[in-house]
Amino acid sequence: MPKFDVSKSDLERLIGRSFTVEEWEDLFLYAKCELDDVWEENGETYFKADSKDTNRPDLWSAEGIARQIKWALGIERGLPKYEVEKSDVVVYVDEKLKEIRPYGVYAIVEGLHLDEEALKQMINLQEKVALTFGRRRREVAIGIFDFDKVKPPVYYRAAKKTEKFIPLGLTEELTLEEILEKHEKGKEYGHLIKDRPYYPLLVDSEGKVLSMPPIINSEVTGRVTTETRNVFVDVTGWDLNKVMLALNVVVTALAERGGKIKSVKVVYPDFEIETPDLTPKPFEVELDYIRKLSGLELSNEKIKDLLERMMYEVKLEGGKAKLLYPAFRDDIMHARDVLEDVLIAYGYNEIEPEEPKLAVQGKGDKFVEFEDAVRELMVGFGLQEVMTFNLTNREAQYEKMNLEYGKDYFNNPPAELVEIENPISPKWSALRNWLLPSLLDFLSQNTHEEYPQRLFEVGKATLIDESRETKTVSESKLAVVLAQARITFTDAKEILDSVMCHLGFTYELEEIEHPSFIPGRAGKIIVNGETIGVIGEVHPVVLEKWGIEMPVAGFEVFLRPLYTEPYL
């Protein structure tokens, strides 16, 4: 989670009120942050804010925190409004950047009077958004320049690697290739563009370099100081929606410092846009839904009041709250997100706990007890239980398993994964839809241990189900892998036979061609005419991709079709 330092006096100047340190501990909660530390430096009190929401980059600076608190306290109400004046500045985007770094969006903010603390916050916001929301500049990189040193129009173009400019922090010109090799930021982020035929470059009409996205700004235009009054903001990346959101976050934060926002016309080879676009976003929620899930007896007007204190424009109509929310937010995807804002404004500490009045006694879920019984059964067969992560990635679930994404392999695995839209790490970018890759990953991490290795897992696989509200369903599965020098299909089948016998089921095997398994040594498992799993000897290509040198055989089955009462 993002952590950053803010000055107490700077926050209070932005809000227009003073508070004690003790009061600040509660105020930070309005901005979904916790007060992590407090210290004195040169007579100034500083806070370390620990943000608890990776979906709210607008709250990762003093400006965002102060704005949220100002509204939550009722100093301001309703939708924040920012005027955007149209400028005559144009940025032209090179068609060659489509496969390099295709999107750039821009804005001008004029009339700034930045002190040292405001400069720190601007740099902090720029870095935090690019690091966390922008996935270490891969999805979003931000540049801020002294606009008075820029001569429009501006060109975002593909440049030869031999072109030169003076990167920020240096005094000598370097070629673009040398920047990746010698500059600190080039070494850190050069992998994002290193293998491309051209490198992205942002230049003005005089050929003056502004930046080399997503690596480094120019020393000439990219050094913003307390003397800077007008800035040019540049955001580049791969997803137009993400770069637009990041631009909105930055320019509205600067507007909280008194800046006047001006738009820029961006000309792409096949379309044109004006940025930033601060048009509010619509949403609606049932008022009874808020009352039911919050457990609070809130009048319609009280809900309206609480939402207006969280920066919504609210219209009550037909039992619903029809909302508009700011363009610097992109986290409202479900009514629960609105409910959370209502509860933040109400104050979690103000909710009186109640002892639930239940007419029934609690008891264990029978299917969970069944899963536990299956675990005990597998341990009895001499297998070791492992528990692996539900989060994974497409490479592990498909590529390393010798599979083609988008093709259904008898539901082992299904055709597609449930993928995370904005993952923190590419390694944890999807929810697994079968368990065998997780067990092979475990084997790959333990090749130094003694063999045989006989492993099992009872865990969840997440599948796409369009009929459900969440569009997904979690299914319980049993997976087994056996790794040793002379392991065969028969060894895995013996375990499967024992499992089915103890659960009271007969089953059939039908030979299949499955790329994860050796041809002629794989089959689908059928119970009562339904395919519930797959069994086989793992293909050598798969083992090589995982770095496993021992033969492996195994199987995987859905547990729900094998559940009956009583069991075992």
C-alpha positions as CSV (number, residue, x, y, z in Angstrom):
1,M,0.0,0.0,0.0
2,P,1.3,3.5,-0.8
3,K,3.0,5.4,2.1
4,F,4.0,9.0,1.9
5,D,4.9,12.0,4.0
6,V,2.7,15.1,4.5
7,S,3.2,18.3,6.4
8,K,0.6,19.1,9.1
9,S,0.6,22.8,8.3
10,D,0.3,22.2,4.6
11,L,-2.7,20.0,5.1
12,E,-4.3,22.5,7.4
13,R,-3.6,25.4,4.9
14,L,-5.4,23.4,2.2
15,I,-8.4,22.6,4.4
16,G,-8.6,26.0,6.0
17,R,-8.7,24.7,9.6
18,S,-6.3,23.6,12.3
19,F,-6.5,20.3,14.3
20,T,-4.6,18.5,17.0
21,V,-2.4,15.5,16.2
22,E,-5.0,13.3,18.1
23,E,-7.8,14.7,15.9
24,W,-5.7,14.0,12.8
25,E,-5.6,10.3,13.7
26,D,-9.4,10.2,13.1
27,L,-9.4,12.6,10.1
28,F,-7.0,10.4,8.1
29,L,-9.7,7.7,8.1
30,Y,-12.0,9.8,5.9
31,A,-9.3,9.6,3.2
32,K,-8.9,5.8,3.7
33,C,-5.5,6.3,5.3
34,E,-4.0,5.6,8.7
35,L,-1.6,7.8,10.6
36,D,1.5,5.6,10.6
37,D,4.0,8.0,12.2
38,V,4.4,11.6,13.5
39,W,7.7,13.5,13.9
40,E,9.1,17.0,14.1
41,E,11.6,18.4,11.6
42,N,12.8,22.0,11.5
43,G,10.0,23.1,13.7
44,E,7.4,21.5,11.4
45,T,5.1,18.5,12.3
46,Y,5.1,15.7,9.6
47,F,2.8,12.7,9.2
48,K,3.4,9.4,7.4
49,A,0.2,8.5,5.7
50,D,-0.5,4.9,5.0
51,S,-3.1,4.6,2.3
52,K,-5.3,1.5,2.5
53,D,-6.8,1.7,-1.0
54,T,-4.8,1.0,-4.1
55,N,-7.8,2.1,-6.2
56,R,-7.8,5.7,-5.0
57,P,-4.7,7.4,-6.4
58,D,-6.4,10.7,-5.9
59,L,-5.8,10.2,-2.1
60,W,-2.1,9.7,-2.4
61,S,-1.0,13.4,-1.8
62,A,-1.7,16.2,0.7
63,E,-4.1,17.8,-1.9
64,G,-6.2,14.6,-2.2
65,I,-6.3,14.0,1.6
66,A,-7.2,17.6,2.3
67,R,-9.9,17.7,-0.3
68,Q,-11.5,14.5,1.0
69,I,-11.5,15.7,4.6
70,K,-12.8,19.2,3.6
71,W,-15.8,17.5,2.1
72,A,-16.3,14.9,4.8
73,L,-16.4,17.7,7.4
74,G,-19.0,19.5,5.4
75,I,-16.8,22.5,4.6
76,E,-17.6,21.8,1.0
77,R,-20.5,19.7,-0.3
78,G,-21.5,17.9,-3.5
79,L,-19.5,17.4,-6.6
80,P,-16.1,19.2,-6.8
81,K,-16.2,21.4,-9.9
82,Y,-13.1,22.2,-11.9
83,E,-13.2,24.6,-14.9
84,V,-11.2,23.5,-17.9
85,E,-10.4,26.3,-20.4
86,K,-9.6,25.3,-23.9
87,S,-6.1,26.1,-25.1
88,D,-4.7,26.3,-28.7
89,V,-1.9,23.8,-27.8
90,V,-1.8,20.6,-29.9
91,V,0.2,17.4,-29.4
92,Y,0.7,15.1,-32.4
93,V,1.2,11.3,-31.7
94,D,3.4,9.3,-34.1
95,E,1.8,6.2,-35.6
96,K,5.0,4.3,-35.1
97,L,4.4,4.3,-31.3
98,K,1.4,1.9,-31.6
99,E,3.6,-1.1,-30.7
100,I,6.0,0.9,-28.4
101,R,4.0,3.1,-26.1
102,P,0.8,4.1,-27.9
103,Y,-1.1,6.6,-25.8
104,G,-0.2,10.1,-24.5
105,V,-2.6,12.6,-22.9
106,Y,-1.7,16.1,-21.8
107,A,-2.9,19.2,-19.9
108,I,-1.7,22.7,-18.9
109,V,-2.0,24.1,-15.4
110,E,-1.4,27.8,-15.1
111,G,-1.1,30.4,-12.3
112,L,0.7,28.1,-9.7
113,H,2.6,29.4,-6.7
114,L,4.4,26.4,-5.4
115,D,6.4,26.4,-2.2
116,E,8.8,23.6,-1.3
117,E,6.1,21.5,0.4
118,A,3.8,21.8,-2.7
119,L,6.8,20.7,-4.9
120,K,7.4,17.7,-2.7
121,Q,3.7,16.7,-2.9
122,M,3.7,17.1,-6.7
123,I,6.7,14.9,-7.1
124,N,5.4,12.3,-4.6
125,L,2.0,12.1,-6.4
126,Q,3.8,11.7,-9.7
127,E,5.9,8.9,-8.4
128,K,3.2,7.0,-6.4
129,V,0.7,7.0,-9.2
130,A,3.3,5.7,-11.7
131,L,4.7,3.2,-9.2
132,T,1.5,1.6,-7.9
133,F,-1.4,2.5,-10.2
134,G,0.9,2.5,-13.2
135,R,2.6,-0.8,-12.3
136,R,6.2,0.7,-12.1
137,R,5.6,2.9,-15.1
138,R,4.6,0.1,-17.4
139,E,1.0,1.1,-17.6
140,V,1.3,4.8,-16.6
141,A,4.3,7.2,-16.6
142,I,4.0,10.9,-15.7
143,G,6.0,13.9,-16.7
144,I,5.6,17.5,-15.5
145,F,7.4,20.4,-17.3
146,D,7.9,24.1,-17.1
147,F,5.5,25.2,-19.8
148,D,7.1,28.6,-20.3
149,K,10.1,26.7,-21.7
150,V,8.0,24.7,-24.2
151,K,7.2,26.0,-27.7
152,P,4.0,24.3,-29.1
153,P,3.0,22.3,-31.0
154,V,4.4,19.3,-29.3
155,Y,5.2,16.0,-30.9
156,Y,5.1,12.5,-29.2
157,R,7.2,10.6,-31.7
158,A,9.3,7.5,-32.3
159,A,13.0,8.4,-32.2
160,K,16.2,6.7,-33.3
161,K,18.3,5.4,-30.5
162,T,21.2,7.7,-31.5
163,E,19.3,10.9,-30.8
164,K,20.5,13.0,-27.8
165,F,19.4,15.2,-25.0
166,I,20.5,16.1,-21.5
167,P,18.5,13.9,-19.0
168,L,17.3,15.3,-15.7
169,G,20.1,15.5,-13.1
170,L,23.0,15.5,-15.6
171,T,24.9,18.2,-17.4
172,E,25.9,16.4,-20.6
173,E,24.0,15.1,-23.6
174,L,23.5,11.3,-23.9
175,T,22.1,9.3,-26.7
176,L,18.8,7.5,-25.9
177,E,20.6,4.2,-25.8
178,E,23.3,5.6,-23.5
179,I,20.5,6.9,-21.1
180,L,19.3,3.3,-20.7
181,E,22.8,2.1,-19.9
182,K,24.2,4.9,-17.8
183,H,21.4,6.9,-16.1
184,E,19.9,5.6,-12.8
185,K,16.3,5.7,-14.2
186,G,17.4,4.2,-17.5
187,K,18.8,1.2,-15.6
188,E,15.7,0.9,-13.5
189,Y,13.0,1.3,-16.2
190,G,14.9,0.6,-19.5
191,H,13.5,-2.9,-19.8
192,L,10.1,-1.3,-20.6
193,I,11.3,-0.1,-24.1
194,K,14.8,-1.6,-24.5
195,D,13.9,-4.1,-27.2
196,R,11.8,-1.7,-29.3
197,P,13.1,-0.6,-32.7
198,Y,12.5,3.1,-31.7
199,Y,12.3,4.9,-28.4
200,P,9.4,7.3,-27.4
201,L,10.4,11.0,-27.3
202,L,8.4,14.1,-26.5
203,V,9.7,17.2,-28.2
204,D,8.4,20.7,-28.9
205,S,8.2,22.6,-32.2
206,E,11.9,23.7,-31.9
207,G,13.1,20.1,-31.4
208,K,13.7,20.7,-27.7
209,V,13.3,17.4,-25.8
210,L,10.8,17.4,-22.9
211,S,11.1,13.7,-22.0
212,M,11.9,10.1,-23.0
213,P,8.8,8.3,-21.7
214,P,8.7,6.3,-19.5
215,I,12.3,6.8,-18.5
216,I,13.4,10.4,-17.7
217,N,12.6,14.1,-18.3
218,S,14.9,16.6,-19.9
219,E,17.0,18.8,-17.7
220,V,16.0,21.8,-19.8
221,T,12.2,21.6,-19.5
222,G,11.7,18.9,-16.9
223,R,13.0,20.7,-13.8
224,V,10.1,22.4,-12.0
225,T,10.9,24.8,-9.2
226,T,9.2,27.3,-6.8
227,E,9.7,29.9,-9.6
228,T,7.6,27.8,-12.0
229,R,4.2,29.3,-12.6
230,N,2.8,27.2,-15.5
231,V,3.3,23.5,-16.1
232,F,2.7,21.1,-18.9
233,V,1.6,17.6,-17.8
234,D,2.3,14.5,-19.8
235,V,1.0,11.0,-19.1
236,T,1.8,8.0,-21.3
237,G,1.0,4.3,-21.3
238,W,-0.8,1.4,-22.9
239,D,-4.4,1.9,-21.8
240,L,-6.1,5.2,-22.7
241,N,-8.6,5.0,-19.8
242,K,-5.8,4.6,-17.3
243,V,-3.7,7.4,-18.6
244,M,-6.7,9.7,-18.7
245,L,-7.5,8.8,-15.1
246,A,-3.9,9.5,-14.0
247,L,-4.0,12.9,-15.8
248,N,-7.2,13.8,-14.0
249,V,-5.7,12.9,-10.6
250,V,-2.6,15.1,-11.3
251,V,-4.3,18.2,-12.7
252,T,-7.1,18.3,-10.1
253,A,-4.4,18.0,-7.3
254,L,-2.6,21.0,-8.9
255,A,-6.0,22.8,-9.1
256,E,-6.3,22.4,-5.3
257,R,-3.1,24.6,-5.2
258,G,-4.9,27.3,-7.1
259,G,-3.9,26.3,-10.6
260,K,-6.1,27.0,-13.7
261,I,-6.5,23.9,-15.9
262,K,-6.3,24.2,-19.7
263,S,-7.0,21.4,-22.2
264,V,-4.8,20.2,-24.9
265,K,-5.8,18.7,-28.3
266,V,-4.2,15.3,-28.9
267,V,-4.1,14.2,-32.6
268,Y,-3.6,10.5,-33.2
269,P,-3.3,8.9,-36.6
270,D,-6.9,7.8,-36.5
271,F,-8.7,10.0,-34.0
272,E,-8.5,13.2,-31.9
273,I,-9.3,14.0,-28.3
274,E,-9.3,16.9,-25.9
275,T,-7.6,16.2,-22.5
276,P,-8.2,16.3,-19.6
277,D,-11.8,15.1,-19.6
278,L,-13.2,16.0,-16.2
279,T,-16.8,15.0,-17.1
280,P,-18.4,13.5,-13.9
281,K,-19.3,9.8,-14.0
282,P,-22.9,8.5,-13.4
283,F,-24.0,5.7,-11.0
284,E,-27.2,4.8,-9.2
285,V,-28.0,2.8,-6.0
286,E,-31.1,1.7,-4.3
287,L,-31.7,3.5,-1.0
288,D,-33.0,0.4,0.7
289,Y,-29.8,-1.4,-0.3
290,I,-27.8,1.2,1.7
291,R,-30.1,0.8,4.7
292,K,-30.2,-3.0,4.6
293,L,-26.5,-3.6,4.3
294,S,-25.4,-0.8,6.6
295,G,-27.9,-1.9,9.3
296,L,-28.6,1.8,9.9
297,E,-32.0,3.5,10.0
298,L,-31.1,6.3,7.6
299,S,-33.6,8.6,6.1
300,N,-33.4,9.4,2.4
301,E,-32.2,12.9,3.2
302,K,-29.5,11.6,5.6
303,I,-28.2,9.3,2.9
304,K,-28.1,12.2,0.5
305,D,-26.2,14.3,3.1
306,L,-23.6,11.6,3.7
307,L,-23.1,11.1,-0.1
308,E,-22.7,14.8,-0.7
309,R,-20.0,14.8,2.0
310,M,-18.2,12.2,-0.1
311,M,-18.1,14.4,-3.2
312,Y,-21.2,13.0,-5.0
313,E,-23.9,15.0,-6.7
314,V,-27.1,13.4,-5.5
315,K,-30.6,13.3,-7.0
316,L,-33.2,11.2,-5.1
317,E,-35.8,9.6,-7.4
318,G,-38.0,6.6,-7.2
319,G,-36.3,5.0,-4.2
320,K,-32.9,5.5,-5.8
321,A,-30.0,7.8,-5.4
322,K,-28.9,8.9,-8.9
323,L,-25.3,10.0,-8.6
324,L,-22.5,11.8,-10.3
325,Y,-19.0,11.3,-8.9
326,P,-15.6,13.0,-9.8
327,A,-13.6,12.1,-12.9
328,F,-10.5,11.5,-10.8
329,R,-12.2,8.4,-9.3
330,D,-12.5,5.1,-11.1
331,D,-13.3,2.8,-8.2
332,I,-17.2,2.8,-8.2
333,M,-18.1,-0.5,-9.8
334,H,-20.8,-1.8,-7.5
335,A,-23.4,-0.5,-5.0
336,R,-21.1,-1.7,-2.2
337,D,-18.5,0.9,-3.2
338,V,-21.1,3.6,-2.7
339,L,-22.2,2.0,0.6
340,E,-18.6,2.1,1.8
341,D,-18.5,5.9,1.2
342,V,-21.7,6.3,3.1
343,L,-20.2,4.4,6.1
344,I,-17.0,6.4,5.9
345,A,-18.9,9.7,6.1
346,Y,-21.2,8.3,8.9
347,G,-18.1,7.2,10.8
348,Y,-17.4,3.5,11.6
349,N,-16.8,4.4,15.2
350,E,-20.3,5.9,15.4
351,I,-22.0,2.6,14.6
352,E,-23.3,1.0,17.7
353,P,-22.6,-2.8,17.8
354,E,-25.6,-5.0,18.3
355,E,-25.6,-8.6,19.4
356,P,-27.3,-10.6,16.6
357,K,-30.7,-12.2,17.5
358,L,-30.7,-15.6,15.9
359,A,-33.5,-18.1,16.1
360,V,-31.1,-21.0,15.1
361,Q,-28.0,-22.5,16.5
362,G,-24.8,-22.4,14.4
363,K,-23.3,-25.5,13.0
364,G,-20.6,-26.6,10.6
365,D,-21.2,-26.6,6.9
366,K,-21.6,-30.2,5.7
367,F,-19.7,-29.7,2.5
368,V,-16.7,-28.2,4.4
369,E,-16.8,-31.2,6.7
370,F,-16.7,-33.4,3.6
371,E,-13.7,-31.5,2.3
372,D,-11.9,-32.1,5.6
373,A,-12.8,-35.8,5.4
374,V,-11.3,-36.0,1.9
375,R,-8.1,-34.4,3.3
376,E,-7.9,-37.0,6.1
377,L,-8.4,-39.7,3.5
378,M,-5.5,-38.4,1.3
379,V,-3.2,-38.2,4.3
380,G,-4.2,-41.8,5.0
381,F,-2.9,-42.7,1.6
382,G,0.5,-41.3,2.5
383,L,0.2,-38.1,0.6
384,Q,1.4,-34.7,1.9
385,E,-1.1,-31.8,1.9
386,V,0.0,-28.4,0.5
387,M,-2.0,-25.2,0.4
388,T,-1.1,-22.9,-2.5
389,F,-2.3,-19.4,-3.6
390,N,-5.5,-18.9,-5.5
391,L,-3.9,-16.0,-7.3
392,T,-1.8,-17.0,-10.3
393,N,-1.2,-15.8,-13.9
394,R,-2.0,-16.9,-17.4
395,E,1.5,-18.2,-18.1
396,A,1.4,-20.6,-15.2
397,Q,-2.1,-21.8,-16.0
398,Y,-1.7,-22.2,-19.7
399,E,1.7,-21.6,-21.3
400,K,3.7,-23.6,-18.8
401,M,1.1,-26.4,-19.1
402,N,1.6,-26.5,-22.9
403,L,-1.9,-25.2,-23.4
404,E,-3.5,-22.7,-25.8
405,Y,-5.4,-19.9,-24.0
406,G,-9.0,-19.7,-25.1
407,K,-9.4,-23.4,-25.7
408,D,-11.5,-25.6,-23.4
409,Y,-9.7,-28.8,-22.3
410,F,-12.6,-30.8,-20.8
411,N,-13.0,-28.0,-18.1
412,N,-9.4,-28.9,-17.0
413,P,-8.8,-26.1,-17.5
414,P,-11.7,-24.1,-19.0
415,A,-11.2,-21.8,-21.9
416,E,-10.6,-18.5,-20.0
417,L,-9.3,-17.2,-16.7
418,V,-10.8,-14.6,-14.3
419,E,-8.2,-11.9,-14.7
420,I,-7.6,-8.9,-12.5
421,E,-8.0,-5.6,-14.3
422,N,-5.2,-3.7,-12.4
423,P,-3.0,-6.3,-10.7
424,I,-0.2,-5.2,-8.3
425,S,2.1,-7.8,-9.9
426,P,2.0,-9.7,-13.2
427,K,2.7,-12.8,-11.1
428,W,-0.6,-12.5,-9.3
429,S,-2.8,-11.3,-12.2
430,A,-5.6,-13.9,-12.3
431,L,-7.6,-16.5,-10.2
432,R,-6.6,-20.0,-11.0
433,N,-9.1,-22.3,-12.8
434,W,-7.3,-25.5,-12.1
435,L,-5.0,-26.8,-9.4
436,L,-2.4,-29.0,-11.1
437,P,-0.3,-26.0,-12.2
438,S,-0.1,-24.9,-8.5
439,L,1.2,-28.3,-7.5
440,L,3.7,-28.4,-10.3
441,D,4.9,-25.0,-9.2
442,F,5.3,-26.4,-5.7
443,L,7.4,-29.3,-7.1
444,S,9.5,-26.8,-9.0
445,Q,10.4,-25.0,-5.8
446,N,11.4,-28.2,-4.1
447,T,13.6,-30.1,-6.5
448,H,16.3,-30.1,-3.9
449,E,14.2,-32.2,-1.5
450,E,14.2,-36.0,-1.4
451,Y,11.9,-38.1,-3.7
452,P,9.3,-39.6,-3.9
453,Q,7.2,-36.5,-3.5
454,R,3.5,-37.3,-3.1
455,L,1.4,-34.2,-2.8
456,F,-2.3,-33.3,-2.8
457,E,-4.4,-30.1,-2.4
458,V,-8.1,-29.6,-1.7
459,G,-8.7,-26.0,-2.9
460,K,-10.7,-23.6,-4.9
461,A,-10.8,-23.0,-8.6
462,T,-12.5,-19.9,-9.9
463,L,-14.6,-20.3,-13.1
464,I,-16.5,-17.8,-15.2
465,D,-20.3,-18.1,-14.8
466,E,-22.3,-15.4,-16.6
467,S,-25.5,-16.4,-14.8
468,R,-24.3,-15.1,-11.5
469,E,-24.1,-11.6,-10.2
470,T,-20.3,-11.7,-9.8
471,K,-20.0,-13.6,-13.1
472,T,-17.8,-16.2,-11.4
473,V,-18.2,-19.3,-9.2
474,S,-15.6,-21.0,-6.9
475,E,-15.5,-24.7,-7.2
476,S,-13.9,-27.1,-4.7
477,K,-11.4,-29.5,-6.3
478,L,-9.0,-32.3,-5.3
479,A,-5.6,-32.5,-7.1
480,V,-2.8,-35.0,-6.7
481,V,0.7,-35.2,-8.1
482,L,3.2,-38.0,-7.6
483,A,6.9,-37.4,-8.5
484,Q,9.6,-40.0,-8.5
485,A,11.9,-41.9,-10.8
486,R,9.5,-44.6,-12.1
487,I,6.1,-43.1,-11.7
488,T,3.4,-44.1,-14.2
489,F,-0.2,-43.5,-15.0
490,T,-1.0,-46.6,-13.0
491,D,0.3,-45.1,-9.8
492,A,-2.0,-42.1,-10.1
493,K,-4.9,-44.4,-11.1
494,E,-4.4,-46.5,-7.9
495,I,-4.9,-43.4,-5.8
496,L,-7.9,-42.4,-7.8
497,D,-9.4,-45.9,-7.4
498,S,-9.0,-45.7,-3.7
499,V,-10.6,-42.3,-3.5
500,M,-13.6,-43.4,-5.5
501,C,-14.0,-46.6,-3.5
502,H,-14.0,-44.8,-0.2
503,L,-16.5,-42.2,-1.4
504,G,-18.8,-44.9,-2.8
505,F,-18.5,-44.0,-6.5
506,T,-17.7,-46.0,-9.6
507,Y,-16.1,-44.1,-12.5
508,E,-15.1,-44.6,-16.1
509,L,-11.9,-43.4,-17.9
510,E,-12.0,-42.3,-21.5
511,E,-8.7,-41.7,-23.3
512,I,-8.1,-38.1,-24.4
513,E,-5.5,-36.0,-26.1
514,H,-4.5,-33.3,-23.6
515,P,-1.3,-31.3,-24.3
516,S,-0.4,-31.2,-20.6
517,F,0.0,-35.0,-20.6
518,I,1.9,-37.6,-22.6
519,P,-0.2,-38.9,-25.6
520,G,-1.9,-42.2,-24.8
521,R,-1.4,-41.7,-21.1
522,A,-4.2,-39.3,-20.3
523,G,-7.9,-39.7,-19.7
524,K,-11.0,-37.8,-18.5
525,I,-12.7,-39.1,-15.4
526,I,-16.5,-39.7,-15.8
527,V,-19.0,-40.2,-13.0
528,N,-22.7,-40.7,-13.7
529,G,-22.1,-39.6,-17.3
530,E,-20.5,-36.3,-16.2
531,T,-16.8,-35.4,-16.8
532,I,-15.5,-34.4,-13.4
533,G,-11.7,-34.4,-13.9
534,V,-8.6,-35.5,-15.8
535,I,-5.7,-37.9,-15.1
536,G,-2.4,-38.6,-16.8
537,E,1.4,-38.6,-16.9
538,V,2.6,-35.0,-17.2
539,H,4.2,-34.3,-20.6
540,P,8.1,-33.8,-20.6
541,V,7.6,-30.4,-22.3
542,V,5.6,-29.3,-19.3
543,L,8.1,-30.6,-16.8
544,E,10.9,-28.8,-18.7
545,K,9.0,-25.5,-18.5
546,W,8.6,-25.9,-14.8
547,G,12.2,-27.1,-14.3
548,I,11.2,-30.5,-12.9
549,E,13.6,-33.4,-13.7
550,M,11.5,-36.2,-12.3
551,P,8.5,-37.9,-14.0
552,V,5.2,-36.8,-12.6
553,A,1.7,-38.3,-12.8
554,G,-1.4,-37.0,-11.2
555,F,-5.1,-36.2,-11.4
556,E,-7.6,-33.5,-10.6
557,V,-11.4,-33.8,-9.9
558,F,-14.3,-31.6,-8.9
559,L,-15.5,-32.5,-5.4
560,R,-19.1,-31.3,-5.6
561,P,-20.2,-34.2,-7.8
562,L,-18.7,-36.7,-5.3
563,Y,-20.5,-35.2,-2.3
564,T,-23.2,-37.3,-0.7
565,E,-24.5,-37.7,2.9
566,P,-23.4,-39.6,4.8
567,Y,-19.9,-39.8,3.3
568,L,-16.9,-41.9,4.1
